């Protein structure tokens, strides 16, 4: 099998493991998109790299911000935060981390080719006080600064300059470089072997500054996109952990000797976007999605309870807005979907001038979300019942993401788990006007990166400026609620649900997923 016959290529770090080393064999449906810590604001990639790179702050098991590479901080004045850095931190290749590396990393993360620029948004400068003290100066009061910095990983400046890796190797924009396949972080694990899309081997970093709660010395990660194959690898004993478990197989894993299921709700919201800028769709027909009535017709044609019951097997929570429980800015009163009403859909289509419906291409991934392709198939069937023909195009997530960023697509499946745990991030990436569309209100580099529907609301864009700088929690929440009302009123997107996390693990493996579906390897224990 593939798991046994892969031949590793790429750089090797020759690290000997003790005879008693504990190994974790882990498989997921998709791979990290790159080893460059600033290339992709994709949850799987960021959380995978959190085992290799560290940030100034991180989140504990309860998702609270805690010190990490920074030991403490204080607000010197409303737009100036002072951070004290750890003095005992080394990069994997041996050099010491200092303020210069932090300054370099924040600047790199905010650059034009960065995929994580929103996490550096609002930062005017990072100033060096001494080798282990920095000031982060913001353009305005920045209530979410710590949440942002939790996703800005620190790189070795000298190493990046030596390897011509100062520019971000953003593979979603077809940019590659030394950091695509090589790393030099400060994290608990380092990369021993990397074959993109096939195999990545991590080994414990013996000089890590922190303390691990787990005992895993080596991790062999193998992405397996096909759910039946991934499940077979767990059942046969070839891997110790898989995520996700196909929903139809959860009970089978639960009742298999030596295996168990670990599950919990995820913060990720799945949604569909529709292109509202094109004059013609890829089918050559007029772009019906430009009409709000058509967007509403599509929304009302979706039987979300049927998708929950049949496709998701109950493991989902229907959503009416872009963010769910656990995210700052969530509002339960607004989290209500438009009613399923196929007859109303037909009426709306007729009113909009499409009595016989129309056809378009629906872009979907098949290795990113729980039952993503099955959801798209179900959606296509539901739309057909009201006269709308969806030509389904399904690809692996890497190709899917590239299409969403580099091409105009008719309608598409997307999802968002706010890595900052704040609604600002979800709105910034998915609903504010894209940089390419020359917004009236400029927020920061990278705004609207995933706004592939090319939705445009000057009112929402202007509101985001206020959300980004309001420090009073109640006033800020009111502003976010106003933003929710704008895009839901426009039917800019069609929220679907928050999926549930279901991991399958061997009984001798102790692991606890966070609500963002991350695998924190330093907390995993393999019991003999």
C-alpha positions, 0 to 999 in steps of 0.5 A, spaced: 500 500 500 501 507 499 503 507 506 508 502 506 511 504 499 512 511 499 520 514 498 521 520 501 524 526 497 526 533 500 531 535 505 532 530 511 534 532 518 538 526 521 535 525 528 536 519 532 530 516 536 531 513 542 529 505 542 523 506 546 521 512 542 513 513 541 510 513 534 504 516 532 501 514 525 496 520 523 492 520 517 487 526 515 483 527 508 488 533 506 495 535 507 498 542 509 498 546 503 505 549 505 511 549 510 511 556 509 508 559 516 505 565 512 503 562 506 496 560 507 490 562 512 487 555 512 486 552 518 489 545 517 495 548 515 496 553 520 494 548 526 499 543 523 505 548 523 503 550 530 507 544 532 513 546 528 513 554 529 511 558 535 507 565 535 508 570 541 501 568 544 497 561 543 491 558 546 490 553 551 485 547 551 479 552 553 481 557 547 484 562 552 490 567 550 496 565 554 503 567 553 508 563 548 514 566 545 512 572 549 512 572 557 508 578 558 505 584 555 502 591 557 498 596 553 503 602 554 498 607 551 492 605 546 496 604 540 502 601 543 503 594 546 509 592 549 511 585 549 517 581 553 520 575 549 523 569 552 530 569 552 531 561 552 528 560 545 532 557 539 530 555 532 531 548 530 538 550 526 540 553 533 540 560 532 537 564 538 530 568 537 531 575 538 527 581 537 529 582 530 526 575 528 519 578 531 520 584 527 522 581 521 516 575 521 510 581 523 513 585 517 513 578 512 506 576 515 503 583 513 507 583 506 503 583 499 504 576 498 502 573 505 496 569 506 495 571 513 496 578 512 489 580 516 493 577 522 498 583 521 492 588 519 492 594 523 499 594 525 503 600 524 510 598 526 514 593 530 519 597 534 525 594 538 526 596 545 532 591 546 533 584 544 528 581 548 523 587 548 518 590 542 513 595 542 507 593 537 504 600 534 497 599 531 494 605 527 488 605 532 486 601 538 486 594 536 482 590 541 483 583 537 491 584 537 493 578 541 488 574 537 491 576 531 498 575 533 496 568 535 497 566 528 503 570 526 509 565 527 516 567 528 521 565 523 529 566 523 530 572 519 538 570 518 535 563 515 530 566 511 535 571 508 540 566 507 535 562 503 532 567 499 526 566 503 524 573 505 518 573 500 512 569 502 512 563 498 504 563 497 502 557 493 495 559 492 498 564 488 502 559 484 508 562 488 513 557 491 520 557 494 525 555 499 520 555 505 515 551 501 518 545 503 523 547 508 522 550 515 526 553 521 521 554 527 522 554 534 516 549 535 516 542 539 517 538 533 521 539 527 520 536 520 525 530 518 521 528 511 516 532 507 513 529 500 507 534 499 501 530 498 504 524 500 508 524 507 510 528 512 515 526 518 515 530 524 520 528 530 520 531 537 525 537 538 530 536 543 531 543 545 524 546 545 523 551 550 517 549 553 514 542 556 510 537 553 504 534 556 504 528 551 510 523 549 510 522 542 517 522 539 515 521 532 509 523 527 508 520 521 503 524 517 499 521 511 494 525 507 489 520 505 483 523 501 479 517 500 474 516 506 474 509 505 481 508 504 483 512 510 478 508 514 481 502 512 488 504 514 485 505 521 481 498 521 487 495 519 492 498 524 496 501 519 495 508 522 493 510 529 489 516 528 484 519 523 480 525 522 475 526 520 472 519 520 466 518 515 460 520 519 457 513 516 462 509 519 462 513 526 458 507 529 463 502 526 469 505 529 465 505 536 464 498 536 470 496 533 475 493 539 481 497 540 478 503 537 474 509 539 471 516 537 473 522 539 468 528 537 465 535 539 462 541 535 467 545 531 467 552 530 467 552 522 461 555 518 460 552 511 457 556 506 456 557 499 458 563 495 455 566 489 458 570 484 455 577 483 460 581 479 460 577 472 455 579 466 455 572 464 456 565 467 461 560 465 455 556 461 455 563 457 448 564 460 446 571 463 449 571 471 442 570 474 446 571 481 446 578 480 439 578 482 438 578 490 431 574 488 435 569 485 440 568 490 434 568 495 431 562 490 437 558 491 437 559 499 430 557 499 431 551 495 436 548 500 433 543 505 438 544 510 434 539 515 435 533 510 442 535 509 443 534 516 439 528 517 441 524 511 448 527 509 451 529 515 447 524 519 445 529 525 453 531 526 451 538 524 448 545 527 444 549 521 447 556 521 444 563 519 450 567 519 457 566 518 460 565 525 457 560 530 458 559 537 464 560 540 466 566 536 466 573 538 461 577 535 456 571 534 449 573 535 444 567 537 438 572 535 440 573 528 442 565 527 436 564 523 436 561 516 431 563 511 425 557 511 426 552 506 420 553 501 421 550 494 415 553 491 417 560 493 424 559 490 420 558 483 416 564 484 422 568 485 425 565 479 419 567 475 419 574 478 427 575 476 426 573 469 428 566 469 422 562 469 425 556 466 431 556 471 438 557 469 445 553 469 451 554 472 458 551 474 458 549 482 465 549 485 466 544 490 472 540 494 472 533 496 478 533 501 476 539 505 470 538 509 466 533 512 462 530 506 463 536 502 462 532 495 456 529 498 453 536 500 454 539 493 451 533 490 445 533 495 445 541 493 445 540 486 439 535 486 435 540 490 436 546 486 434 541 480 427 541 483 426 548 482 429 548 475 436 550 476 441 546 473 448 545 477 454 542 473 458 540 479 466 541 478 469 537 484 477 537 486 482 536 491 482 542 496 489 545 493 486 546 486 479 548 489 482 554 493 487 556 487 481 557 483 477 561 488 483 566 488 485 566 481 479 565 477 472 567 477 467 562 479 459 561 478 458 558 485 462 555 490 463 551 497 467 555 502 468 554 510 471 559 515 473 557 522 476 564 525 483 563 527 482 569 531 476 567 534 473 573 532 468 575 527 472 581 524 477 575 521 471 572 517 468 578 515 475 581 513 476 575 508 470 573 506 465 579 505 469 585 505 470 588 498 476 585 495 483 588 494 482 587 486 476 590 486 479 597 488 475 598 495 472 605 497 475 603 504 482 600 504 482 596 511 489 592 510 493 588 505 489 581 503 482 584 504 477 580 501 482 574 499 476 569 499 470 573 497 470 569 491 463 571 490 465 579 489 460 581 494 461 589 495 457 593 500 461 600 501 456 600 508 459 593 510 466 596 508 466 602 512 463 599 518 469 594 519 473 600 520 469 601 526 469 594 528 477 594 528 478 599 533 472 599 538 475 597 544 468 597 548 465 590 548 458 592 548 459 597 542 463 592 538 458 587 539 453 592 536 457 594 530 458 586 528 450 585 529 449 591 524 454 587 519 451 581 520 444 584 518 447 587 512 450 581 508 444 577 510 439 582 508 443 582 501 443 574 501 451 575 500 452 568 502 448 562 504 450 559 510 449 552 511 452 549 518 457 548 523 460 541 522 462 536 528 469 533 529 469 526 529 476 523 530 478 515 530 483 513 534 486 507 537 484 505 544 491 506 547 492 513 544 489 519 548 488 526 544 483 531 545 481 536 539 480 543 540 474 546 537 478 548 531 479 541 529 487 542 531 491 536 532 496 539 538 501 533 538 505 535 544 499 533 548 498 526 545 500 520 549 501 513 546 500 508 552 504 502 551 
